[in-house]
Amino acid sequence: MRLDNRLNAILNEIKAQRLADIGADHGKLIVSAVLTGRAETGIAVDISPQSLEKAKNLAKKYNVADRIEFLCSDGLEEVQGADCIVIAGMGANEIIKILSRKRIPDAVYITLPHQDTPYLRKYLFEENFFIKKDYIIKENQRYYSVIIFVEGKSNYSKEELFFGKNTPPSAAFEEYLYHRKEAIDNIISQAGSIDKISSALRAEKKEIERCLIKLKML
Ligand SMILES: C[S@@+](CC[C@H](N)C(=O)[O-])C[C@H]1O[C@@H](n2cnc3c(N)ncnc32)[C@H](O)[C@@H]1O
């Protein structure tokens, strides 16, 4: 099955006895994980019955429906016994809601927010999650962060909340910094002065400059 860069990046991070895919939708990720042996078994979870039906049909097509449980449910509410949890393709606020309601002890979480990624990092920082990886990938002219974490002791620095750790280093990281720099410089030129943009944007610009200096020193 052909996966885009985004789903492929997630698939390559999975190593599970029992994988839970929250918001499984089309089912491509969970079916691929079971087919390739990256997961022995899986739980496809979706809040929408129509979406879950798509995942079920794909699993049947690839003859792996007997290795996947299908749950029409909200977030992790009914998930039990998973050692790896994927939450991808939702905004950071939805991911935060899911993690705030229930967690699975000792599980590895693989997340890929579609928007507001710094909010998710702030939440993980405040809630003492230990970040194993946080790197940027590019798909279809858009940039996404893959953030992998476990419960434990927080290891983000305040500066890393904007762009993550670039761990492992990825080529898309520098590209994304220039992309954001250009966007902020445009906002400044429209506003007429850097003093007229928000303090959050000014802080982001400072962090871009710090990251670029650090990259040039490597
Ligand atoms: C844009 S799709 C992403 C599909 C896939 N994970 C991906 O990244 O390509 C989002 C899916 O998440 C489901 N979803 C949204 N909130 C959810 C929640 N709280 N619990 C379970 N599923 C949810 C939606 O019904 C939808 O099928």
The ligand as an SDF file (V2000), in Angstrom:
LIG
                    3D

 27 29  0  0  0  0  0  0  0  0999 V2000
   -8.0040   13.9260    9.4910 C   0  0  0  0  0  0  0  0  0  0  0  0
   -8.3690   12.3190   10.0630 S   0  0  0  0  0  0  0  0  0  0  0  0
   -6.7270   11.6840   10.3150 C   0  0  0  0  0  0  0  0  0  0  0  0
   -6.6220   10.2550    9.8830 C   0  0  0  0  0  0  0  0  0  0  0  0
   -5.2670    9.6200   10.1270 C   0  0  0  0  0  0  0  0  0  0  0  0
   -4.9820    9.5100   11.5390 N   0  0  0  0  0  0  0  0  0  0  0  0
   -4.1870   10.3970    9.4370 C   0  0  0  0  0  0  0  0  0  0  0  0
   -3.3710   11.0270   10.1260 O   0  0  0  0  0  0  0  0  0  0  0  0
   -4.1170   10.3560    8.1940 O   0  0  0  0  0  0  0  0  0  0  0  0
   -8.9240   12.5580   11.7270 C   0  0  0  0  0  0  0  0  0  0  0  0
   -9.7560   11.3880   12.2550 C   0  0  0  0  0  0  0  0  0  0  0  0
   -9.7750   11.4730   13.6660 O   0  0  0  0  0  0  0  0  0  0  0  0
  -11.0840   11.1660   14.1230 C   0  0  0  0  0  0  0  0  0  0  0  0
  -11.2040   11.7710   15.4620 N   0  0  0  0  0  0  0  0  0  0  0  0
  -11.2590   13.0990   15.7700 C   0  0  0  0  0  0  0  0  0  0  0  0
  -11.3390   13.2550   17.1160 N   0  0  0  0  0  0  0  0  0  0  0  0
  -11.3260   11.9990   17.6580 C   0  0  0  0  0  0  0  0  0  0  0  0
  -11.3680   11.4980   18.9960 C   0  0  0  0  0  0  0  0  0  0  0  0
  -11.4620   12.3050   20.0430 N   0  0  0  0  0  0  0  0  0  0  0  0
  -11.3280   10.1500   19.1750 N   0  0  0  0  0  0  0  0  0  0  0  0
  -11.2640    9.3030   18.1170 C   0  0  0  0  0  0  0  0  0  0  0  0
  -11.2240    9.7330   16.8360 N   0  0  0  0  0  0  0  0  0  0  0  0
  -11.2470   11.0480   16.6090 C   0  0  0  0  0  0  0  0  0  0  0  0
  -11.9830   11.7390   13.0470 C   0  0  0  0  0  0  0  0  0  0  0  0
  -13.2680   11.1320   13.0550 O   0  0  0  0  0  0  0  0  0  0  0  0
  -11.1940   11.4090   11.7640 C   0  0  0  0  0  0  0  0  0  0  0  0
  -11.5440   10.1660   11.2370 O   0  0  0  0  0  0  0  0  0  0  0  0
  1  2  1  0
  2  3  1  0
  2 10  1  0
  3  4  1  0
  4  5  1  0
  5  6  1  0
  5  7  1  0
  7  8  2  0
  7  9  1  0
 10 11  1  0
 11 12  1  0
 11 26  1  0
 12 13  1  0
 13 14  1  0
 13 24  1  0
 14 15  1  0
 14 23  1  0
 15 16  2  0
 16 17  1  0
 17 18  1  0
 17 23  2  0
 18 19  1  0
 18 20  2  0
 20 21  1  0
 21 22  2  0
 22 23  1  0
 24 25  1  0
 24 26  1  0
 26 27  1  0
M  CHG  2   2   1   9  -1
M  END
$$$$
